[in-house]
Amino acid sequence: MTTGDVRAVLFDLDGTLIDSERLILASYRHTMQEHLDHVPPEETWKATIGQPLVVQMKMFADRPDQVEAMIQTYVDHNLSNHDSYVRPFAGVRSVLQAIRRSGRVLGIVTSKKRRATHMGLERCDLPAEWFAAIVTADDVERYKPEPDPVLSALRQAGVGASKAMFVGDSTHDMRSGRAAGVVTAAALWGPYSRAQLEPTEPDLWLEAPGDLLPALGLTSGD
């Protein structure tokens, strides 16, 4: 398949469609200090971005019985500070508009919960109705890097894996997309570096959101 055959373009949310890294790290620091009395290196947390909170907190908690309370602390801080920290990525909105004009469908595959997902879209002026599928952590039992979230989005969008692409910024995104059998495109404007993503062997490398358009055979005016 060539990228010109792609009929559905799925996107991760954090670090791909919306710039939420400052919020994520602020909530992380607050939670670790509150429950562990110290903050492990931020790079350790960044390596887990793209996975659901329950998976992340299990990695950091001193005891299993801390996990639920840590999640709640993180969520409370995250939601109450959301709009102060989250920003749109330059160029994302116009890229999505160009893809929609081309007749392709859009989807979101995120490890974020549904409420926070819609908050992020609203904050960055990305209408939820633009997306034929929105799959969140509330919608699947097996999360990225398993293929289930991507496959669920494809079912909602009515497009087969052979005609789809998944754009994401994390190793979890790339592995999920690969396992689902779609074209994988690595977004290098998120928190993951090219060196971190290289082991997942993405099909495409995107330095900026606008790079997606020529990869699909489009221009901004299409």
C-alpha positions, -999 to +999 in steps of 0.1 A: +000+000+000+011+035-007+002+064+016-020+077-012-043+047-006-049+057+030-086+064+036-085+069+074-059+088+095-059+080+132-041+102+157-029+099+192-040+129+213-013+140+239+019+151+221+004+146+187-028+167+183-025+188+215+005+201+235-001+188+270+034+180+281+036+208+306+003+197+322+013+161+323+046+169+340+030+193+365+004+167+375+032+141+377+053+162+400+024+171+422+013+135+425+048+121+433+055+147+459+021+142+475+024+104+478+061+095+476+076+126+492+100+128+462+098+132+425+117+106+403+134+120+372+110+134+347+126+113+319+114+082+337+078+094+336+081+106+300+090+071+289+055+060+302+035+087+284+010+071+261-001+045+285-031+047+308-027+062+343-034+029+360-004+013+342+018+043+349+010+046+386+017+009+392+052+015+379+058+043+405+038+034+435+057+021+465+028-002+474-002-016+454-027+001+478-013+035+468-023+033+431-059+043+433-052+074+455-023+084+432-045+082+402-071+104+419-046+130+429-032+131+394-066+134+378-078+161+402-047+182+395-048+175+358-085+186+353-083+216+376-052+230+358-060+217+323-068+249+304-039+268+320-013+244+306-027+228+274-019+245+241-026+237+205+003+226+182+008+251+154-005+237+121-025+208+135-060+223+129-052+232+092-038+198+086-069+181+099-091+204+078-071+195+046-074+158+053-111+161+058-115+180+026-097+152+008-126+129+018-105+108+042-119+101+077-102+111+110-100+092+142-084+095+177-068+067+196-057+078+231-049+063+265-066+093+281-100+090+296-130+103+278-137+135+298-101+147+296-100+138+259-129+161+251-115+188+273-083+187+253-101+189+220-122+218+231-092+237+245-074+234+212-105+242+190-106+207+174-143+198+171-151+163+183-175+159+153-145+160+129-136+125+141-154+094+129-139+075+158-127+085+193-113+056+213-102+064+249-090+044+279-126+041+289-134+021+257-110-008+257-097-035+281-063-038+265-044-006+259-016+005+237+009-010+228-017-037+222-036-034+188-071-032+204-075+006+205-065+010+169-086-018+157-116-004+177-112+030+160-110+013+126-143-005+132-159+027+143-146+045+112-156+016+089-121+014+073-098-017+071-063-017+085-049-019+049-063+016+042-053+033+075-025+052+091-018+059+128+001+091+137+015+091+172+045+105+192+052+075+214+067+040+212+034+027+225+016+043+195+040+029+170+038-006+184+000-005+187-003+006+151+022-020+139+004-047+157-029-036+141-014-037+106-017+000+097+009+024+083+027+040+113+038+077+113+060+090+140+053+126+152+086+142+162+070+173+178+060+154+209+081+144+240+097+113+224+129+118+204+138+101+171+163+079+189+136+067+213+112+059+185+137+043+160+135+008+176+098+007+166+107+013+129+079+037+119+069+037+083+071+075+082+089+102+100+071+135+105+091+165+117+061+188+118+023+184+114+024+198+079+047+170+068+017+147+069+000+164+039+026+156+012+029+121+027-008+117+018-003+134-016-021+166-004-013+202-002-028+227+023-051+239-005-065+205-013 
